[in-house]
Amino acid sequence: MRTVFLIAASLTLCVHSLSLDRLFRSYAGPDSTMELDEFSKYWGHFDMDGNGNVTKQEFDTTWKNEDLGDEDRAPFFFLEMDRVPDEVLNDLDYVHMFRIFDENGDSHITKTEFKFNWEGLFDE
Ligand SMILES: *[C@@H]1O[C@H](CO)[C@@H](O)[C@H](O)[C@H]1NC(C)=O
């Protein structure tokens, strides 16, 4: 029983880290790092009606649909992201989030920086 649980748990971890890799790769482009425009494009894809602002409802919906993990904490993740507190996510926030992910401040987020910060912010 315990073994089954451990196997299930490690499978879950694998699937999750695999999808973070895939996510990073699909936005990072040929240089394999994310610049601000690429990073903003990722968060911008939560903007379902394309008006430039991600509402809390759009955020919760996309977070859930794409199974990004810990969905019952999506409201808290939204608050973490809303760096300029105006109850929507947009370019005003992405620039701050970018600096948080870009640990060494060189204007490029590496995969290591991305995963480290994603896990710190959005995983338990
Ligand atoms: C987007 O949010 C900003 C606040 O950051 C607001 O001023 C603007 O009117 C909003 N735009 C739309 C299309 O809702």
The ligand as an SDF file (V2000), in Angstrom:
LIG
                    3D

 14 14  0  0  0  0  0  0  0  0999 V2000
   -6.9510   47.0540  -17.1370 C   0  0  0  0  0  0  0  0  0  0  0  0
   -6.5440   47.3220  -15.8250 O   0  0  0  0  0  0  0  0  0  0  0  0
   -6.1440   48.6550  -15.5990 C   0  0  0  0  0  0  0  0  0  0  0  0
   -5.6710   48.7330  -14.1590 C   0  0  0  0  0  0  0  0  0  0  0  0
   -4.3640   48.2060  -14.0710 O   0  0  0  0  0  0  0  0  0  0  0  0
   -7.3100   49.5820  -15.8740 C   0  0  0  0  0  0  0  0  0  0  0  0
   -6.9100   50.9150  -15.6900 O   0  0  0  0  0  0  0  0  0  0  0  0
   -7.8030   49.3640  -17.2930 C   0  0  0  0  0  0  0  0  0  0  0  0
   -8.9550   50.1360  -17.5140 O   0  0  0  0  0  0  0  0  0  0  0  0
   -8.1380   47.9050  -17.5090 C   0  0  0  0  0  0  0  0  0  0  0  0
   -8.4560   47.6860  -18.9170 N   0  0  0  0  0  0  0  0  0  0  0  0
   -9.5510   47.0250  -19.2870 C   0  0  0  0  0  0  0  0  0  0  0  0
   -9.7150   46.8570  -20.7650 C   0  0  0  0  0  0  0  0  0  0  0  0
  -10.3430   46.5620  -18.4820 O   0  0  0  0  0  0  0  0  0  0  0  0
  1  2  1  0
  1 10  1  0
  2  3  1  0
  3  4  1  0
  3  6  1  0
  4  5  1  0
  6  7  1  0
  6  8  1  0
  8  9  1  0
  8 10  1  0
 10 11  1  0
 11 12  1  0
 12 13  1  0
 12 14  2  0
M  END
$$$$
